[in-house]
């Protein structure tokens, strides 16, 4: 592990998906985090389109270990009247620190106006948004470059960094065009050199460590960063320094 950094996992989940063996037992997640050297995990629950049930489940999970978990809010454009009121509740009353944006279930492209109330809320509050990105029709990273300039105080974090080489190229292009676009590292595609590619294209100050736990093992996801051919100062930023800044910790 790299000394002198609080390691923050920017991309973790609560909720259950038994078909994918996803079980959000906090004790199991803490055991995995401790084994990987992760101090804090940002958790979101993106299963309920009303947002309220998801965020309540998430809040109960965080409350069991508030020193180790940070809540991230979720709402869906499928229930547009609920988006802003629920985001306000989640941030102001539940104490969540960011927003999860998940387009596969909504089946609405990330650049469509249906998402704008979320982006406007984040822009007004200076919040970070973690996006699911891949090369599927609704989730392509290039859409972030279409909307990020409209909302310059919001931070657009490309979760999975597009997942594939083609997706990573779109993330890098978006980050180079927009200073408020960031890359996040968790992926099922462990292409050698992917972390170095993201740092070279986006800058070490705009890459964030994430694991996707409990869907993926945080040890494998953090190993890509620890073993990357990068200076320790860059690894410190990726592992926690950048997240501390975005979360205003």
TORBAMAR-340422 format. One record per atom (N, C-alpha, C): residue in three letters; y, z, x. Coordinates in steps of 0.2 Angstrom, whole numbers, padded with zeros to 4 digits, always signed. Layout:
<recs>
AlaYZX
...
</recs>
This chain:
<recs>
Unk-0006+0000+0004
Unk+0000+0000+0000
Unk+0006+0000+0004
Unk+0012-0002+0002
Unk+0018-0003+0005
Unk+0022+0004+0004
Unk+0024+0007+0010
Unk+0027+0014+0009
Unk+0034+0013+0006
Unk+0037+0018+0003
Unk+0044+0018+0001
Unk+0046+0014-0005
Unk+0041+0014-0010
Unk+0043+0010-0016
Unk+0039+0013-0022
Unk+0042+0014-0027
Unk+0039+0016-0033
Unk+0036+0010-0037
Unk+0029+0009-0037
Unk+0026+0003-0039
Unk+0026+0003-0047
Unk+0029-0002-0050
Unk+0030-0003-0057
Unk+0027-0009-0059
Unk+0022-0009-0064
Unk+0018-0014-0067
Unk+0023-0016-0073
Unk+0026-0022-0073
Unk+0030-0025-0078
Unk+0027-0028-0084
Unk+0020-0028-0084
Unk+0017-0032-0089
Unk+0010-0029-0090
Unk+0010-0024-0095
Unk+0004-0021-0098
Unk+0004-0020-0105
Unk-0001-0019-0108
Unk-0002-0019-0116
Unk-0005-0013-0118
Unk-0003-0011-0125
Unk-0007-0007-0129
Unk-0010-0010-0135
Unk-0014-0007-0138
Unk-0018-0011-0144
Unk-0025-0012-0142
Unk-0029-0015-0146
Unk-0036-0016-0145
Unk-0038-0023-0147
Unk-0041-0027-0142
Unk-0044-0033-0143
Unk-0052-0033-0141
Unk-0056-0031-0146
Unk-0063-0029-0144
Unk-0066-0036-0142
Unk-0064-0041-0144
Unk-0068-0048-0142
Unk-0066-0049-0135
Unk-0061-0046-0132
Unk-0059-0047-0125
Unk-0060-0041-0121
Unk-0064-0036-0124
Unk-0065-0030-0121
Unk-0059-0026-0119
Unk-0053-0027-0123
Unk-0047-0024-0121
Unk-0047-0017-0125
Unk-0046-0012-0121
Unk-0046-0005-0124
Unk-0041-0001-0121
Unk-0036+0001-0125
Unk-0030+0004-0122
Unk-0031+0011-0122
Unk-0036+0014-0119
Unk-0037+0021-0118
Unk-0032+0023-0112
Unk-0027+0027-0113
Unk-0022+0029-0108
Unk-0026+0032-0102
Unk-0031+0036-0103
Unk-0034+0039-0097
Unk-0038+0034-0093
Unk-0041+0029-0096
Unk-0044+0023-0092
Unk-0039+0019-0089
Unk-0033+0018-0092
Unk-0028+0014-0089
Unk-0025+0018-0083
Unk-0024+0025-0084
Unk-0021+0029-0078
Unk-0026+0029-0072
Unk-0033+0029-0074
Unk-0037+0029-0068
Unk-0037+0022-0064
Unk-0036+0017-0068
Unk-0035+0010-0065
Unk-0029+0010-0061
Unk-0023+0012-0064
Unk-0017+0012-0060
Unk-0017+0016-0054
Unk-0021+0022-0054
Unk-0021+0027-0048
Unk-0025+0023-0043
Unk-0031+0020-0045
Unk-0035+0016-0040
Unk-0031+0010-0037
Unk-0026+0007-0040
Unk-0022+0002-0038
Unk-0016+0004-0034
Unk-0014+0011-0035
Unk-0008+0013-0032
Unk-0002+0012-0036
Unk-0003+0011-0043
Unk+0003+0009-0048
Unk+0006+0016-0050
Unk+0012+0017-0050
Unk+0015+0023-0052
Unk+0017+0023-0060
Unk+0020+0017-0062
Unk+0022+0017-0069
Unk+0020+0010-0072
Unk+0018+0010-0078
Unk+0017+0003-0081
Unk+0021+0003-0087
Unk+0024-0003-0088
Unk+0028-0005-0094
Unk+0023-0008-0099
Unk+0023-0005-0105
Unk+0018-0007-0110
Unk+0021-0010-0116
Unk+0018-0015-0119
Unk+0020-0018-0125
Unk+0014-0019-0130
Unk+0015-0019-0136
Unk+0010-0021-0141
Unk+0012-0026-0145
Unk+0009-0032-0145
Unk+0012-0038-0148
Unk+0007-0041-0153
Unk+0004-0036-0157
Unk-0001-0038-0162
Unk+0001-0039-0169
Unk+0007-0035-0171
Unk+0009-0034-0178
Unk+0015-0038-0179
Unk+0016-0043-0183
Unk+0022-0047-0184
Unk+0028-0043-0187
Unk+0027-0038-0190
Unk+0032-0034-0193
Unk+0036-0030-0187
Unk+0033-0029-0181
Unk+0035-0026-0176
Unk+0035-0018-0176
Unk+0036-0016-0182
Unk+0036-0008-0183
Unk+0030-0005-0181
Unk+0024-0008-0184
Unk+0017-0005-0183
Unk+0016-0005-0175
Unk+0017-0011-0172
Unk+0016-0012-0165
Unk+0020-0007-0161
Unk+0026-0006-0163
Unk+0031-0002-0159
Unk+0029+0006-0160
Unk+0027+0008-0166
Unk+0024+0014-0167
Unk+0018+0016-0163
Unk+0013+0011-0163
Unk+0007+0012-0159
Unk+0009+0013-0152
Unk+0014+0009-0149
Unk+0016+0009-0142
Unk+0019+0016-0141
Unk+0024+0018-0145
Unk+0027+0024-0144
Unk+0022+0030-0144
Unk+0017+0030-0148
Unk+0012+0036-0148
Unk+0009+0036-0141
Unk+0007+0030-0139
Unk+0004+0029-0132
Unk+0008+0031-0127
Unk+0014+0029-0126
Unk+0019+0031-0121
Unk+0020+0039-0121
Unk+0020+0042-0127
Unk+0022+0049-0128
Unk+0016+0053-0124
Unk+0010+0051-0124
Unk+0005+0055-0120
Unk+0006+0056-0113
Unk+0009+0051-0110
Unk+0011+0051-0103
Unk+0018+0048-0101
Unk+0023+0051-0104
Unk+0030+0048-0103
Unk+0032+0047-0096
Unk+0029+0050-0091
Unk+0031+0050-0084
Unk+0027+0044-0081
Unk+0022+0041-0084
Unk+0019+0035-0081
Unk+0019+0029-0085
Unk+0022+0029-0092
Unk+0022+0023-0096
Unk+0029+0022-0098
Unk+0032+0016-0099
Unk+0038+0014-0102
Unk+0037+0009-0107
Unk+0040+0011-0113
Unk+0039+0006-0119
Unk+0043+0000-0119
Unk+0040-0005-0121
Unk+0043-0012-0122
Unk+0043-0014-0129
Unk+0048-0016-0132
Unk+0048-0017-0139
Unk+0046-0024-0141
Unk+0043-0025-0147
Unk+0040-0031-0149
Unk+0043-0033-0156
Unk+0045-0039-0158
Unk+0046-0041-0164
Unk+0044-0049-0165
Unk+0044-0051-0171
Unk+0042-0058-0171
Unk+0046-0062-0176
Unk+0048-0068-0174
Unk+0052-0073-0179
Unk+0049-0074-0185
Unk+0042-0073-0186
Unk+0039-0074-0192
Unk+0042-0069-0198
Unk+0045-0064-0196
Unk+0048-0059-0200
Unk+0055-0058-0198
Unk+0059-0064-0199
Unk+0066-0064-0196
Unk+0071-0058-0198
Unk+0070-0056-0204
Unk+0075-0051-0207
Unk+0074-0044-0203
Unk+0068-0043-0201
Unk+0066-0037-0197
Unk+0067-0037-0190
Unk+0069-0042-0187
Unk+0070-0042-0180
Unk+0075-0038-0177
Unk+0081-0039-0179
Unk+0086-0035-0176
Unk+0086-0027-0178
Unk+0085-0026-0184
Unk+0084-0019-0186
Unk+0078-0015-0182
Unk+0073-0019-0181
Unk+0067-0016-0178
Unk+0069-0015-0170
Unk+0072-0020-0167
Unk+0074-0019-0160
Unk+0079-0014-0159
Unk+0083-0013-0164
Unk+0088-0007-0163
Unk+0084-0001-0164
Unk+0080+0000-0168
Unk+0076+0006-0169
Unk+0072+0008-0162
Unk+0068+0002-0160
Unk+0064+0003-0154
Unk+0068+0005-0148
Unk+0074+0002-0147
Unk+0078+0004-0141
Unk+0082+0010-0142
Unk+0085+0011-0148
Unk+0089+0017-0148
Unk+0085+0023-0150
Unk+0080+0023-0154
Unk+0077+0029-0157
Unk+0070+0030-0153
Unk+0066+0025-0151
Unk+0060+0026-0148
Unk+0061+0026-0140
Unk+0067+0024-0138
Unk+0068+0024-0131
Unk+0065+0019-0127
Unk+0063+0013-0130
Unk+0060+0007-0126
Unk+0066+0004-0121
Unk+0063+0001-0116
Unk+0068-0002-0111
Unk+0068-0009-0110
Unk+0065-0013-0114
Unk+0065-0020-0114
Unk+0062-0023-0120
Unk+0060-0030-0120
Unk+0058-0033-0126
Unk+0052-0038-0123
Unk+0047-0038-0127
Unk+0042-0043-0126
Unk+0043-0049-0131
Unk+0042-0055-0129
Unk+0043-0061-0133
Unk+0036-0065-0132
Unk+0033-0066-0138
Unk+0026-0069-0138
Unk+0026-0075-0143
Unk+0026-0081-0140
Unk+0026-0087-0144
Unk+0019-0089-0147
Unk+0013-0088-0143
Unk+0007-0091-0146
Unk+0006-0089-0153
Unk+0007-0083-0155
Unk+0005-0081-0162
Unk+0011-0084-0167
Unk+0017-0084-0165
Unk+0022-0087-0169
Unk+0022-0094-0170
Unk+0019-0098-0164
Unk+0019-0105-0164
Unk+0026-0108-0165
Unk+0030-0105-0162
Unk+0037-0108-0162
Unk+0039-0109-0154
Unk+0042-0114-0153
Unk+0044-0115-0146
Unk+0049-0110-0144
Unk+0049-0108-0137
Unk+0053-0103-0135
Unk+0061-0105-0135
Unk+0062-0111-0135
Unk+0069-0114-0136
Unk+0072-0114-0143
Unk+0068-0113-0148
Unk+0070-0114-0155
Unk+0075-0109-0157
Unk+0079-0110-0161
Unk+0084-0105-0164
Unk+0081-0099-0167
Unk+0075-0100-0170
Unk+0072-0094-0173
Unk+0071-0088-0168
Unk+0071-0089-0162
Unk+0071-0084-0157
Unk+0078-0081-0155
Unk+0083-0084-0157
Unk+0090-0083-0155
Unk+0092-0075-0156
Unk+0090-0073-0162
Unk+0092-0066-0164
Unk+0090-0061-0158
Unk+0084-0062-0156
Unk+0081-0058-0150
Unk+0085-0059-0144
Unk+0087-0065-0142
Unk+0090-0067-0136
Unk+0097-0064-0137
Unk+0100-0064-0142
Unk+0107-0062-0143
Unk+0107-0054-0143
Unk+0102-0051-0145
Unk+0102-0043-0145
Unk+0101-0041-0137
Unk+0097-0045-0134
Unk+0096-0043-0127
Unk+0102-0045-0123
Unk+0106-0050-0125
Unk+0112-0052-0121
Unk+0117-0046-0122
Unk+0118-0044-0128
Unk+0123-0039-0130
Unk+0121-0032-0126
Unk+0115-0031-0125
Unk+0113-0025-0122
Unk+0111-0025-0115
Unk+0111-0031-0112
Unk+0109-0032-0105
Unk+0102-0030-0104
Unk+0098-0032-0108
Unk+0091-0031-0108
Unk+0087-0036-0105
Unk+0081-0034-0102
Unk+0076-0039-0100
Unk+0071-0041-0105
Unk+0069-0047-0105
Unk+0064-0050-0110
Unk+0058-0052-0106
Unk+0052-0050-0108
Unk+0046-0053-0104
Unk+0043-0058-0109
Unk+0042-0064-0107
Unk+0040-0070-0111
Unk+0032-0071-0109
Unk+0028-0072-0113
Unk+0022-0076-0112
Unk+0023-0083-0110
Unk+0022-0085-0104
Unk+0022-0092-0103
Unk+0016-0095-0100
Unk+0015-0101-0102
Unk+0009-0105-0099
Unk+0011-0113-0101
Unk+0006-0117-0100
Unk+0008-0124-0101
Unk+0006-0127-0108
Unk+0005-0122-0113
Unk+0004-0124-0120
Unk+0010-0126-0123
Unk+0010-0129-0129
Unk+0016-0132-0132
Unk+0022-0127-0134
Unk+0020-0121-0135
Unk+0025-0116-0138
Unk+0028-0112-0132
Unk+0025-0112-0126
Unk+0026-0107-0121
Unk+0028-0109-0114
Unk+0030-0115-0114
Unk+0031-0118-0107
Unk+0037-0115-0104
Unk+0037-0114-0098
Unk+0043-0110-0094
Unk+0049-0115-0094
Unk+0048-0121-0095
Unk+0055-0125-0095
Unk+0059-0124-0101
Unk+0056-0121-0106
Unk+0061-0119-0112
Unk+0066-0113-0110
Unk+0064-0109-0105
Unk+0068-0104-0103
Unk+0075-0107-0100
Unk+0074-0112-0097
Unk+0080-0115-0094
Unk+0085-0118-0099
Unk+0082-0120-0105
Unk+0086-0122-0110
Unk+0090-0117-0114
Unk+0088-0111-0114
Unk+0091-0105-0117
Unk+0095-0100-0113
Unk+0092-0099-0107
Unk+0095-0094-0103
Unk+0102-0094-0102
Unk+0105-0100-0100
Unk+0112-0101-0100
Unk+0116-0099-0106
Unk+0114-0099-0112
Unk+0117-0097-0118
Unk+0118-0089-0118
Unk+0114-0086-0114
Unk+0113-0078-0115
Unk+0113-0075-0108
Unk+0119-0076-0104
Unk+0119-0074-0097
Unk+0118-0067-0095
Unk+0119-0062-0100
Unk+0118-0055-0099
Unk+0111-0053-0100
Unk+0107-0057-0103
Unk+0100-0056-0104
Unk+0096-0058-0098
Unk+0090-0055-0097
Unk+0086-0057-0091
Unk+0080-0060-0095
Unk+0078-0066-0093
Unk+0072-0070-0095
Unk+0067-0070-0090
Unk+0061-0066-0091
Unk+0056-0065-0086
Unk+0050-0069-0089
Unk+0048-0074-0085
Unk+0042-0078-0086
Unk+0036-0075-0085
Unk+0033-0071-0090
Unk+0026-0068-0089
Unk+0021-0073-0087
Unk+0017-0071-0082
Unk+0012-0076-0079
Unk+0014-0081-0075
Unk+0021-0082-0075
Unk+0024-0087-0071
Unk+0021-0094-0072
Unk+0020-0095-0079
Unk+0017-0102-0081
Unk+0010-0102-0080
Unk+0006-0098-0076
Unk-0001-0097-0076
Unk-0004-0103-0071
Unk-0002-0109-0071
Unk-0005-0114-0067
Unk+0000-0117-0062
Unk-0002-0121-0058
Unk+0003-0124-0053
Unk+0009-0127-0057
Unk+0007-0131-0062
Unk+0012-0135-0066
Unk+0017-0130-0069
Unk+0014-0124-0072
Unk+0019-0119-0075
Unk+0023-0116-0070
Unk+0020-0114-0064
Unk+0024-0111-0058
Unk+0030-0116-0056
Unk+0029-0122-0056
Unk+0034-0127-0054
Unk+0040-0126-0059
Unk+0038-0126-0066
Unk+0043-0125-0071
Unk+0047-0119-0070
Unk+0044-0113-0069
Unk+0047-0107-0068
Unk+0052-0107-0062
Unk+0050-0110-0056
Unk+0054-0111-0051
Unk+0060-0115-0052
Unk+0059-0120-0056
Unk+0065-0125-0058
Unk+0070-0121-0062
Unk+0067-0117-0067
Unk+0071-0113-0071
Unk+0075-0108-0068
Unk+0072-0105-0063
Unk+0075-0099-0059
Unk+0081-0102-0055
Unk+0079-0108-0052
Unk+0084-0111-0048
Unk+0090-0114-0052
Unk+0089-0115-0058
Unk+0095-0118-0062
Unk+0098-0112-0066
Unk+0095-0106-0066
Unk+0098-0101-0070
Unk+0097-0094-0067
Unk+0102-0091-0065
Unk+0101-0084-0061
Unk+0098-0079-0065
Unk+0098-0079-0072
Unk+0095-0074-0076
Unk+0088-0075-0078
Unk+0084-0080-0074
Unk+0077-0081-0075
Unk+0073-0078-0069
Unk+0068-0074-0071
Unk+0064-0071-0066
Unk+0057-0073-0067
Unk+0053-0072-0062
Unk+0045-0074-0062
Unk+0041-0067-0062
Unk+0036-0067-0065
Unk+0031-0061-0065
Unk+0024-0064-0063
Unk+0020-0060-0060
Unk+0015-0062-0056
Unk+0008-0062-0059
Unk+0007-0059-0064
Unk+0000-0058-0067
Unk-0003-0065-0069
Unk-0009-0066-0068
Unk-0012-0073-0069
Unk-0019-0073-0069
Unk-0023-0077-0073
Unk-0030-0078-0072
Unk-0031-0083-0067
Unk-0026-0087-0064
Unk-0026-0092-0059
Unk-0024-0089-0053
Unk-0028-0087-0048
Unk-0026-0084-0042
Unk-0026-0089-0036
Unk-0022-0094-0037
Unk-0021-0099-0032
Unk-0019-0096-0025
Unk-0022-0097-0020
Unk-0019-0095-0013
Unk-0012-0097-0012
Unk-0008-0093-0010
Unk-0001-0095-0009
Unk+0004-0095-0015
Unk+0001-0093-0021
Unk+0005-0093-0027
Unk+0011-0088-0026
Unk+0010-0082-0023
Unk+0016-0077-0023
Unk+0021-0080-0018
Unk+0019-0082-0012
Unk+0023-0085-0007
Unk+0027-0091-0010
Unk+0024-0095-0014
Unk+0028-0100-0018
Unk+0033-0098-0022
Unk+0032-0093-0026
Unk+0037-0090-0031
Unk+0042-0087-0027
Unk+0041-0083-0021
Unk+0046-0080-0018
Unk+0051-0086-0014
Unk+0047-0091-0012
Unk+0051-0096-0008
Unk+0056-0100-0013
Unk+0053-0101-0020
Unk+0057-0104-0025
Unk+0062-0100-0028
Unk+0060-0094-0030
Unk+0065-0090-0034
Unk+0069-0085-0030
Unk+0066-0083-0024
Unk+0069-0077-0021
Unk+0065-0071-0022
Unk+0064-0067-0017
Unk+0061-0061-0018
Unk+0064-0056-0023
Unk+0070-0057-0024
Unk+0074-0052-0028
Unk+0073-0054-0036
Unk+0069-0060-0037
Unk+0068-0062-0044
Unk+0061-0063-0045
Unk+0056-0059-0042
Unk+0049-0059-0043
Unk+0047-0052-0045
Unk+0043-0051-0050
Unk+0041-0045-0052
Unk+0033-0044-0053
Unk+0030-0038-0050
Unk+0023-0037-0051
Unk+0021-0036-0058
Unk+0016-0039-0061
Unk+0013-0037-0067
Unk+0005-0038-0067
Unk+0002-0035-0071
Unk-0006-0035-0071
Unk-0009-0038-0077
Unk-0006-0037-0083
Unk-0009-0038-0089
Unk-0014-0034-0091
Unk-0014-0028-0088
Unk-0019-0023-0090
Unk-0018-0020-0097
Unk-0024-0019-0101
Unk-0031-0018-0099
Unk-0034-0025-0099
Unk-0031-0030-0100
Unk-0034-0037-0101
Unk-0037-0039-0094
Unk-0033-0037-0088
Unk-0035-0039-0082
Unk-0034-0033-0077
Unk-0038-0033-0072
Unk-0039-0027-0067
Unk-0032-0027-0063
Unk-0029-0021-0063
Unk-0023-0021-0059
Unk-0024-0021-0051
Unk-0030-0020-0049
Unk-0032-0020-0042
Unk-0032-0027-0040
Unk-0034-0032-0043
Unk-0034-0039-0041
Unk-0027-0042-0041
Unk-0023-0040-0047
Unk-0017-0042-0047
Unk-0012-0040-0042
Unk-0013-0033-0040
Unk-0008-0031-0035
Unk-0010-0033-0028
Unk-0017-0035-0027
Unk-0019-0037-0021
Unk-0016-0043-0019
Unk-0014-0048-0024
Unk-0011-0054-0022
Unk-0005-0053-0018
Unk-0001-0048-0020
Unk+0005-0046-0017
Unk+0005-0042-0011
Unk+0000-0038-0010
Unk-0001-0034-0004
Unk-0003-0038+0001
Unk-0007-0043+0000
Unk-0010-0047+0005
Unk-0006-0054+0006
Unk+0000-0055+0003
Unk+0004-0061+0003
Unk+0007-0061+0010
Unk+0008-0067+0013
Unk+0011-0068+0019
Unk+0019-0067+0018
Unk+0021-0061+0017
Unk+0028-0060+0016
Unk+0030-0053+0020
Unk+0036-0052+0021
Unk+0039-0046+0024
Unk+0038-0040+0020
Unk+0038-0034+0022
Unk+0037-0028+0018
Unk+0043-0027+0014
Unk+0049-0029+0016
Unk+0055-0028+0011
Unk+0054-0033+0005
Unk+0051-0039+0006
Unk+0050-0043+0000
Unk+0045-0040-0005
Unk+0040-0037-0002
Unk+0035-0034-0006
Unk+0037-0028-0010
Unk+0042-0024-0006
Unk+0045-0018-0010
Unk+0049-0021-0016
Unk+0052-0026-0015
Unk+0056-0028-0021
Unk+0051-0031-0027
Unk+0046-0034-0025
Unk+0042-0037-0030
Unk+0038-0031-0033
Unk+0036-0026-0030
Unk+0031-0021-0032
Unk+0035-0016-0036
Unk+0042-0015-0035
Unk+0045-0010-0039
Unk+0053-0010-0039
Unk+0055-0013-0034
Unk+0063-0013-0033
Unk+0066-0017-0038
Unk+0064-0023-0039
Unk+0067-0027-0044
Unk+0066-0024-0051
Unk+0060-0021-0053
Unk+0059-0018-0060
Unk+0064-0012-0061
Unk+0065-0008-0055
Unk+0069-0002-0056
Unk+0076-0005-0058
Unk+0078-0010-0055
Unk+0085-0013-0056
Unk+0086-0015-0063
Unk+0081-0019-0066
Unk+0081-0022-0072
Unk+0080-0017-0078
Unk+0077-0012-0076
Unk+0075-0006-0081
Unk+0081-0001-0081
Unk+0085-0002-0076
Unk+0091+0003-0075
Unk+0088+0010-0074
Unk+0083+0010-0070
Unk+0080+0017-0068
Unk+0084+0020-0062
</recs>
